[in-house]
Amino acid sequence: MTNIPEINLKDFNYHLPRERIAQFPLEYRDASKLLICSDNTITEDIFSNVAHYIHWQSLLVFNDTKVIRARLIFSKKTGATIEIFCLDPLAPTREVSDEFQQTTGCTWKCLIGNVKRWKGELLEKEFIHMGGKYLLFAQRKEYLGDGCYAVAFHWEPKNKPFLELLEYAGLVPLPPYITRASGDLDVLRYQTIYAQNEGSVAAPTAGLHFTEKILSTLKQKRCLFENITLHVGVGTFRPVSSPDISKHIMHGEKIHVNKKTIISILNNLGKPLIAIGTTSVRTLESLYWSGVRLLIDGAEIHPEAGQWDPYLDRYDQNISVRKALTTLVEYLDSKKLTSYSGSTQLMIIPGYKFRFADGMLTNFHMPQSSLLMLVAAFIGETWRNAYDFAYQHDFRFLSYGDACLFFNAGNKITD
């Protein structure tokens, strides 16, 4: 039986004029404003002081995904411009890290701009890097649905991995609400300072505010740091369009978490946990539901978090976090795996009970988006007061905008 809470989509709308959407980052990462919401009290500071609001010996969980230059612009001989936006690898492997190392050719799931002007002919892009001449070719293949196509790439010379080709020829994939062209500034600033694992087409923006000085201050407070990886997909920008939330199809995203990280989270249960970004929250909660699936379904299939798992009687069994994560570690041991890799389609909406985060650092999110619903689930109806406060106090919104530090509004389940 499914117990999906009823949601009125209009309850997650708010006024967001275009001029309030930040088009550029501030000169300094930590100069952004910081909204703090705790016990229904809302205050304001600057991000460079964020460590003041985080308890000693807290566990901070960061998403260390790295944004790739996923936008490729091809010019046809007719003068038409075709934009190819690489989303997910298809062949010869679906593993992002392996696909990036291909040196002869690969196939990706892509969005295509101006697709009506591309009749299927081979596209060619020539570029120079470090004095060397490169040719990148693109061939449109079958339609995959949802506006996406399979696109096969090959290149000459064949001595460079595909990731390097993207770095040479690709552009930073800025969000659609940033209406300017991407530039050299974005190569540096649309990336966290701790990014390691390539695979995202959008930045985990809560982390954009961190500097080495802030991380050092948090270490002085004996805070622990752990990294998880969720590769942010283009679906993060899609608003919820169906007024019946049960009919919304949540975008899936790939996650990767080291077994040592899962064990560290287990060993530090009971300490304050601050998730850096909604992506970190979603990954942590997905680990829990993956462990629950193992307990309920057995280890015959790879455990992954489904969209409505928390709302199904089959999985909503009040299983403790410790039991779920321990089961996940035992599964990895049985498979001789040092990390958990999978995908999550988990959707978190008001009524959800969180298992991990006591606090969440995040930016402001689009109206009627699944990420705004996650925030509303975390702090309750106070989300609207927080967003009204931000609007009235000239906060900057969305990816290059200002930050929020929300503390859980009492809807966390503890062991």
C-alpha positions, 0 to 999 in steps of 0.5 A: 500500500502507498501512503503518499501525502497529498501535496498542493503544488500551489503551496510551493510557489513564491514571487521570484522576479528575474532581477533577484536571480544572481547572474554572477558570483560575488568576488569572494566565495564567503562574502554571500549572505547567510540566513539562519533558521533555528527554532522558527527564529530567522536571523542574518549574517555573512557566510564567512561566519558560518562556523559560529552556528555549527556545534563543536564536533559536528559531522559535516557531509559534503558532496564532492562531485565535480561539474564537467564541461558538458555543453558542446557547440557544433557549427554546420556548414550551413551556418546553423548552430547545434548544441549538444548537452551530455547527460549520462554515459551509455556505451561502452559503459554506463559508469561515468568514471570509466566512460571519461577514460575512453580514448577511441569513442563513446556514446552519451544520452544528450539533450540537443539544442536546435535539433530540427536543423540536425538531420543526422549528418556527422557533425565536426568540431575543430579546436586547438589545445596546447598547440595541437589540433583536435577534431571531435565528431558527433553522430546522432543516434536513436531518440530516447524519449523525454527530449533526449537522444543517443549521440556517438562521439569519436575524435582524432587523434585517439590518444586523449580520454573523452574527459580531456576532450570535454575540458578542451572543447566544452563549456560550463553548463550554467543553469537555464535561469542564468541568461548570460554566456558562460565564461572563464570565471565560471570554470573556477567559481561554478565548482566547489573547492573540494570537488573531486569526482567528475560527473555533474552537469550542475554544481551542488551550489551550497558548497560554492561558498566554502573557502579553505579558511572556513574549513580550517575554522571548522576543523579547529572546532573538531568537526569531522568531514566526510565526502559522498558523491551525487552527480547532479543531473539536469533534472534538478532544474525541472519544476514539479508540473503535475498537481497530483504529486503521485504522478510526478516522475522524480529524476534519478541521479547516480551516487557513490559512497565509500564503505569507510564513509558509511562506517564513519557515519555509523560510528558517529551517530548521535553527534550533530550532522550537518549536510552540505546541500540538498544533494548530501541530504538526498544521498544520506537518506538514500543510503538508509532506504538502500539498507532497508531494501536489503533487509526486506528484499534480500541481497539478490538485487542491487539495492537502490532507493526508489522514488516512493520507498518511504511511503510504501508499507513494504519498506516503512517498517521503522527500521533503525538507521544503525540496522540499515547502514550495518546491513549495507556494510555487510552487503558490501563486504559480502560482495568484496566491494569497498564502496557503494555505487548506485542511483537514487530516485528518492523524492522527499516531500513534506511528511517525510521523516529524516534519519540523518541531518540535524542541519542543512546548508543550502541555497534558495531553490526554484518555486514549485521544485522538488528541492523546495519541497525537500526544504519544506519537509525539513523545516516545515511551514517556516520555509515560507517565512525564511524565503519572505525574510530573504526577499525583504532583506535583499538576498540573492537567489538560486545557484550563484545566490546566498545561502541558508543554514536550516536546523531540523524542525523536529521531524528527525527519527533517532535510534 
